[in-house]
Amino acid sequence: MKKESSAILLRIFIGESDKHKGKPLYMHIVEMLKEEGIAGATVFRGITGFGKQSYIHTTSILRLSTDLPILIEVADTEENIAKIRPKLDEIITEGLVTEEKVKIVFYGS
């Protein structure tokens, strides 16, 4: 069975060393998203990247970084994304969040 709908794709760009109350920020965000009933989230760990300060973070053995880029992707309804935005505002102190409208094609029974 195939089902199509529109949604919002939320991308949260943070650093691996970012913390919230002593816990990795990405874990705190994923747990909060689950508690809020968000459809799903995926965390990606980047191998190289740079941000506002233009410092390159990389997995290169010559420049081993302890603060690699982290990307959290979330796709859900516009209403559900709007519901979690204030909570993200409270816990993200440094990073970048993007939103875009997407078409979801869900395959399943």
C-alpha positions as CSV (number, residue, x, y, z in Angstrom):
1,M,0.0,0.0,0.0
2,K,1.2,3.5,-0.9
3,K,0.1,6.7,0.9
4,E,1.1,10.2,-0.1
5,S,0.8,13.4,2.0
6,S,2.5,16.8,2.5
7,A,4.7,17.5,5.6
8,I,7.4,19.6,6.9
9,L,11.0,18.4,6.9
10,L,12.9,19.8,9.9
11,R,16.6,19.7,10.0
12,I,18.6,20.5,13.1
13,F,22.3,21.1,12.8
14,I,24.3,21.0,16.0
15,G,27.7,19.8,17.2
16,E,28.5,16.4,18.7
17,S,29.8,18.0,21.9
18,D,26.7,20.0,22.5
19,K,25.0,19.1,25.8
20,H,21.8,19.7,27.6
21,K,21.7,19.0,31.4
22,G,24.9,16.8,31.0
23,K,23.4,14.6,28.2
24,P,24.3,14.8,24.5
25,L,21.9,17.4,23.0
26,Y,21.0,15.1,20.1
27,M,19.8,12.4,22.5
28,H,17.8,14.9,24.5
29,I,16.2,16.2,21.3
30,V,15.4,12.7,20.0
31,E,13.9,11.7,23.4
32,M,11.8,14.9,23.5
33,L,10.6,14.3,19.9
34,K,9.5,10.8,20.9
35,E,7.7,12.0,24.0
36,E,5.9,14.6,21.9
37,G,4.6,12.0,19.5
38,I,6.6,13.0,16.5
39,A,6.4,10.5,13.6
40,G,10.2,9.8,13.6
41,A,13.6,11.2,13.7
42,T,17.0,10.2,12.4
43,V,20.4,11.4,13.7
44,F,23.4,11.6,11.2
45,R,27.0,12.1,12.3
46,G,29.0,14.1,9.8
47,I,32.5,13.2,8.7
48,T,33.4,16.8,7.9
49,G,31.8,20.2,8.3
50,F,32.1,23.8,9.4
51,G,29.8,26.3,10.9
52,K,29.6,30.0,11.9
53,Q,33.1,30.1,13.3
54,S,34.5,28.6,10.0
55,Y,36.5,26.0,12.0
56,I,36.6,22.7,10.0
57,H,35.6,19.7,12.1
58,T,36.7,16.4,10.6
59,T,37.3,12.7,11.2
60,S,40.7,13.0,9.5
61,I,43.4,11.2,11.6
62,L,45.6,14.3,11.2
63,R,43.0,16.6,12.7
64,L,40.8,14.4,14.8
65,S,37.8,16.4,16.0
66,T,35.8,15.8,19.1
67,D,33.0,18.0,17.9
68,L,31.8,16.5,14.6
69,P,28.6,17.8,12.9
70,I,25.3,16.3,13.9
71,L,22.2,16.5,11.8
72,I,18.8,15.5,13.1
73,E,16.1,15.1,10.5
74,V,12.4,15.0,11.3
75,A,9.4,14.8,8.9
76,D,5.9,15.3,10.3
77,T,2.8,17.4,9.8
78,E,3.0,21.2,10.0
79,E,0.9,21.1,13.2
80,N,3.2,18.7,15.0
81,I,6.4,20.6,13.9
82,A,4.8,23.8,15.1
83,K,4.1,22.2,18.5
84,I,7.8,21.3,19.1
85,R,9.4,24.5,17.9
86,P,9.1,26.3,21.2
87,K,10.7,23.3,23.0
88,L,13.6,23.4,20.6
89,D,14.0,27.2,21.2
90,E,14.5,26.4,24.9
91,I,17.2,23.7,24.5
92,I,19.2,24.7,21.4
93,T,21.6,27.5,22.3
94,E,23.9,27.2,19.3
95,G,23.1,25.6,15.9
96,L,20.9,26.0,12.9
97,V,17.3,24.8,12.2
98,T,15.8,24.6,8.7
99,E,12.3,23.8,7.5
100,E,10.9,23.0,4.1
101,K,7.7,21.6,2.7
102,V,8.0,18.1,1.4
103,K,5.9,15.4,-0.1
104,I,5.9,12.1,1.8
105,V,5.4,8.8,0.1
106,F,4.8,6.1,2.7
107,Y,5.0,2.5,1.8
108,G,3.6,0.0,4.2
109,S,0.7,-2.3,5.0
